[in-house]
Amino acid sequence: MKAIVLSCDRYHPITEHMIMAYDKLWKSNPFVFRIPWNDEYPTFLKERFGDKVEFKKTPLEFKETIYELISDLDDDEWIYWCTDDSYPITLDEEKANKTYEWVNTVDDSVLGVIFFYGEHDRNNNMVNKEDGVVEYDGIKFFRRKKITYQWQHQFFRVKVLRQMFDSLDEPDEDLDYIPEKYSKYLAKQLDVIMARKKANSFWDLIHEGKWYVISKNIETFGESTSRGYMLSNCEESFKEYGLSIPSDFEVSPRRIIKT
């Protein structure tokens, strides 16, 4: 299965860290991580991960990046959506594999499956625990009432990811950006963009198919960066994995862990 990574040249060390975390916590993961590059081919990623990664040359703009990453994939094909701005800290490998197996058995009415049952959803009645429950090999999944955690790692149909980015706007044409500024723009503005009326075409997908979340959370995630700065939890994780902090990232004292 293709794992679609939203990234850019500057963030490739962040991508490396994210994939290393998966290799450690989900050694049997079935993914080939498809990674964009802009001006500098990430040879170091190919040397480290071999056939577990593949690359697509893309423009800097995030919409065009996604369109290129999925250009050869069928709309109904399953992908694993994994921005490099999050990384797993803990993960139940057996249940992750069972979730993957179940995803490959469902009919075309299922559009999304996530095995991160986050605090927001748990506390805000975002799932149907009565007639929206399905079970696979001892694992229960709740049908979701709303689309949430759209940036969190999860299984999507290709057409879902396409619609998600169709509903977004690029920065205003007069925005004076370079890659470093652009990454800060993304970190700060993507959620703002998705609150605009145009994004309703994505949110309305909840009514056009079935969306599921595992009934008990099986993983913990850390966020890697915020507004162009590396977070302190990511700095600590980099050191645990024997990675050097990129020289063009300042480290913020902030920590963001999702449970």
C-alpha positions, 0 to 999 in steps of 0.5 A, a space after each residue: 500500500 502507498 503511504 502518501 507523505 506530505 513533505 518538502 525538501 527542508 522537511 526530509 529529515 523530519 520524514 526520515 524520523 517519521 519512517 524510522 519510528 514506523 520501522 521500529 514500532 510497526 516492523 511489519 508495516 505494509 507501506 511504501 512511503 511515497 515522498 515528494 521532492 522539489 529541488 534536491 533528490 533525497 538520496 539519504 532517504 533512499 540509502 536508508 530505506 531502500 524499497 520502502 520509499 519512492 519519490 516524486 518530483 513535485 512543485 512546492 505548492 501543497 495542492 500540486 504536490 498531493 495531485 502529483 503523488 496520487 496521479 497514477 492511483 485509482 480513485 478507489 484505491 486505499 492509501 495510508 495518509 501520513 504527513 511527516 509532521 506527526 510520528 508514532 511514539 507507541 503503537 500496537 503492531 498486532 492491532 495495526 496489522 488487523 486494522 490493515 487486513 480489515 481495510 482490505 476486506 471492506 466494500 466500496 462504501 467505506 471511505 476512511 479508517 483510523 486507528 487513532 481514537 483521539 481525546 477530542 472524539 472520545 470526549 465529544 460523542 463523535 462516534 456511533 456506539 450502538 448501531 454503527 459498530 462492526 467487528 473484525 478478528 476481535 477488534 471493534 470499530 465505531 462508525 464516525 459521525 463527523 470527519 475529524 483528525 484529518 491531518 492524523 495518520 489514517 487510511 483513506 481512499 485516494 478520492 478522499 485525499 483528492 477531494 480534501 485538497 480540491 477543497 483547499 486554497 493555495 496562499 494568495 498570489 501576492 504572498 511572498 514566500 520561499 520554502 522556509 516561509 511556506 512551511 510556516 504558512 502551512 503549519 499555521 494556516 491549513 486548519 484556517 483554510 479548512 474552516 472556509 466554506 469551500 472546504 464543505 465539499 470535504 466535510 460532507 463526505 461523511 454523508 457519502 460513505 462510511 468512516 470508522 475509528 477503532 474502539 480503543 486507541 492503539 497508538 500515541 503520536 507526537 507532533 514534529 514541528 509547529 510554525 517552522 520550529 521543531 518541538 522539544 519532544 521531537 528533538 528528544 526523539 531525534 536523539 533517541 534515534 541517533 539523528 542530528 537536529 537539522 541546522 535550519 530548525 530552531 527548537 521550541 520548548 513546546 511539546 505536543 503529544 496526542 493520546 
